[in-house]
Amino acid sequence: MKLLRLSLIALSAVLASCGTTNSLSSYEKFSTRSDYRDTYETFTNKELLDSADRSKTSVHVSVKNQRMQLRQEGKVLVDTPCTTGRSGKRTPYGTFKLHDRQANKRSNIYGTLYKNGKRVCGGHRYEKCRGVSYDKYVGSPLAYWQRLTGDGIGMHASKSVKRYTASGGCIRVQPSWAKLMFDKTKSGTRIIVSD
């Protein structure tokens, strides 16, 4: 009887320890953190990332969370902060295919106007600088540019990644992660923008 009681106690201890084991994956732990929506931290699954096949990756953007994920076969390889379009300049929702990929593009819309070598205006060329006389325009750099739409919305590197909507419609990504996204995707890669 004593042996049976000891066996039951040992079995109970084993079952209890199984019940308290945290079975969440490292990504689930990261994405369920209380500061997930606010953190500037990036999750990476290095093992999956190192073996990623750019012909099988996809990009998922959550406007609500201001985060972008690189996925392959449903698994998250990278989850990093991004900034999408502010009110009046919203990033469109939907499924797009990345195209017009350029590592060193310059903007046709946002930049700086110069007259006689002096800066006369900076910002949106046709809104903020409308009517300003200039003789030279220098577009803002859009490193690792990947276009989503025909009307100028794309994903690109920026040093101005916020934890709220703030762009003119594009998806801004921190420079090192924009390069990684550029390297791990290709023309035709699906990008899904949703709430």
C-alpha positions as CSV (number, residue, x, y, z in Angstrom):
1,M,0.0,0.0,0.0
2,K,2.9,2.4,0.9
3,L,4.5,1.6,-2.5
4,L,1.2,2.4,-4.3
5,R,0.9,5.7,-2.4
6,L,4.5,6.7,-3.3
7,S,3.8,5.7,-6.9
8,L,0.7,7.9,-7.0
9,I,2.5,10.8,-5.4
10,A,5.3,10.5,-8.0
11,L,2.8,10.2,-10.9
12,S,1.0,13.3,-9.6
13,A,4.2,15.3,-9.4
14,V,5.1,14.3,-13.0
15,L,1.6,15.2,-14.3
16,A,1.7,18.5,-12.3
17,S,5.0,19.4,-13.8
18,C,3.7,18.7,-17.3
19,G,0.7,21.0,-16.7
20,T,2.9,23.9,-15.6
21,T,5.4,23.6,-18.5
22,N,5.1,26.7,-20.7
23,S,4.4,25.2,-24.1
24,L,4.3,28.5,-25.9
25,S,6.9,29.0,-28.7
26,S,9.4,31.8,-28.4
27,Y,7.4,33.7,-31.0
28,E,4.1,33.2,-29.1
29,K,5.8,34.5,-26.0
30,F,7.1,37.6,-27.9
31,S,3.8,38.4,-29.6
32,T,1.7,38.0,-26.4
33,R,3.9,40.3,-24.3
34,S,2.0,43.2,-22.7
35,D,4.3,45.7,-24.5
36,Y,4.1,44.0,-28.0
37,R,2.3,47.0,-29.5
38,D,4.8,49.5,-28.1
39,T,8.2,47.8,-28.2
40,Y,10.8,48.6,-30.8
41,E,12.3,45.2,-30.4
42,T,12.4,42.8,-33.3
43,F,11.8,39.0,-33.1
44,T,13.9,36.8,-35.3
45,N,13.9,33.1,-35.7
46,K,17.5,32.8,-36.8
47,E,17.4,29.2,-37.8
48,L,14.4,29.6,-40.1
49,L,15.7,33.0,-41.4
50,D,19.1,31.5,-42.3
51,S,17.4,28.8,-44.4
52,A,14.7,31.0,-45.9
53,D,13.8,30.6,-49.6
54,R,12.9,34.1,-51.0
55,S,10.7,32.4,-53.5
56,K,8.5,31.1,-50.7
57,T,8.4,34.1,-48.3
58,S,5.5,36.6,-47.8
59,V,5.3,39.9,-45.9
60,H,2.4,40.7,-43.5
61,V,1.7,44.2,-42.2
62,S,-0.6,44.8,-39.2
63,V,-1.7,48.5,-39.2
64,K,-3.3,48.0,-35.8
65,N,0.0,46.8,-34.3
66,Q,2.3,48.8,-36.5
67,R,4.4,45.7,-37.1
68,M,5.6,43.8,-40.1
69,Q,6.3,40.1,-40.3
70,L,8.4,38.1,-42.8
71,R,6.9,34.6,-43.0
72,Q,7.6,31.4,-44.8
73,E,5.0,28.5,-44.9
74,G,3.0,30.1,-42.1
75,K,6.0,30.5,-39.7
76,V,7.2,33.9,-38.6
77,L,10.9,34.5,-39.4
78,V,10.9,38.2,-38.4
79,D,8.5,40.5,-36.6
80,T,9.6,44.1,-36.6
81,P,8.1,47.5,-36.0
82,C,7.0,49.5,-39.0
83,T,5.1,52.8,-39.6
84,T,2.2,53.0,-42.0
85,G,0.2,55.9,-43.4
86,R,-1.3,58.6,-41.2
87,S,-4.9,59.9,-41.4
88,G,-5.7,61.1,-44.9
89,K,-2.7,59.2,-46.3
90,R,-3.6,55.7,-45.2
91,T,-1.7,52.7,-46.4
92,P,-4.1,50.7,-48.5
93,Y,-5.4,47.3,-47.2
94,G,-5.2,44.2,-49.3
95,T,-2.9,41.8,-51.0
96,F,-0.2,43.1,-53.3
97,K,2.8,41.9,-55.1
98,L,6.1,43.6,-54.6
99,H,7.7,45.1,-57.7
100,D,9.9,47.9,-58.9
101,R,12.5,46.9,-56.4
102,Q,15.4,49.4,-56.1
103,A,18.1,49.3,-53.4
104,N,18.9,53.1,-53.9
105,K,15.7,54.9,-55.0
106,R,14.9,58.6,-54.4
107,S,11.4,60.0,-53.9
108,N,9.7,61.9,-56.7
109,I,7.3,63.5,-54.2
110,Y,9.2,64.1,-50.9
111,G,12.5,65.9,-50.8
112,T,14.2,69.3,-50.8
113,L,14.0,72.2,-53.2
114,Y,17.0,74.5,-53.8
115,K,17.3,77.9,-55.5
116,N,20.8,79.2,-56.3
117,G,22.3,76.4,-54.1
118,K,20.2,77.3,-51.0
119,R,17.5,75.2,-49.5
120,V,14.1,76.9,-50.0
121,C,11.6,74.2,-49.0
122,G,11.5,70.6,-47.8
123,G,8.7,68.1,-47.6
124,H,5.9,67.2,-49.9
125,R,6.9,68.7,-53.3
126,Y,3.3,69.4,-54.4
127,E,1.6,70.2,-51.1
128,K,4.0,71.9,-48.7
129,C,6.2,73.3,-51.4
130,R,3.5,74.3,-53.9
131,G,4.3,77.5,-55.7
132,V,7.9,77.8,-54.4
133,S,10.4,78.8,-57.0
134,Y,13.3,76.4,-57.3
135,D,16.0,75.3,-59.7
136,K,16.9,71.9,-58.2
137,Y,15.0,69.2,-56.5
138,V,16.6,66.4,-54.5
139,G,14.3,63.5,-53.6
140,S,14.5,61.9,-50.1
141,P,16.3,58.6,-50.1
142,L,14.1,55.5,-50.1
143,A,16.6,52.7,-49.6
144,Y,15.5,49.2,-50.3
145,W,12.4,50.4,-52.1
146,Q,9.7,47.8,-52.9
147,R,6.6,49.1,-54.6
148,L,3.1,47.8,-53.7
149,T,0.8,50.0,-55.8
150,G,1.0,51.9,-59.1
151,D,0.3,55.2,-57.3
152,G,3.6,55.3,-55.3
153,I,2.9,53.3,-52.2
154,G,5.9,51.1,-51.2
155,M,8.0,49.7,-48.4
156,H,11.4,51.3,-47.7
157,A,14.0,52.0,-45.1
158,S,13.6,54.9,-42.8
159,K,15.2,56.3,-39.7
160,S,11.8,57.6,-38.7
161,V,9.9,54.5,-37.6
162,K,7.3,55.4,-35.0
163,R,5.0,53.2,-33.0
164,Y,1.9,54.9,-34.6
165,T,0.7,55.8,-38.1
166,A,2.8,58.7,-39.4
167,S,3.9,58.1,-43.0
168,G,2.6,59.6,-46.2
169,G,1.2,56.1,-47.1
170,C,4.3,54.0,-47.5
171,I,5.5,51.4,-45.0
172,R,8.6,52.5,-43.2
173,V,11.0,50.0,-41.8
174,Q,14.2,50.4,-39.8
175,P,17.2,50.3,-42.3
176,S,18.7,47.0,-41.2
177,W,15.4,45.2,-41.4
178,A,14.4,46.9,-44.7
179,K,17.6,45.5,-46.2
180,L,16.8,42.0,-44.8
181,M,13.3,42.2,-46.2
182,F,14.8,43.3,-49.5
183,D,17.2,40.3,-49.5
184,K,14.6,37.8,-48.4
185,T,11.9,38.8,-50.9
186,K,11.7,39.2,-54.7
187,S,9.5,40.7,-57.4
188,G,6.2,39.1,-57.1
189,T,6.4,38.3,-53.3
190,R,3.0,38.7,-51.7
191,I,2.6,41.5,-49.2
192,I,-0.6,41.5,-47.1
193,V,-1.7,44.7,-45.4
194,S,-4.5,44.3,-42.8
195,D,-5.8,45.6,-39.5
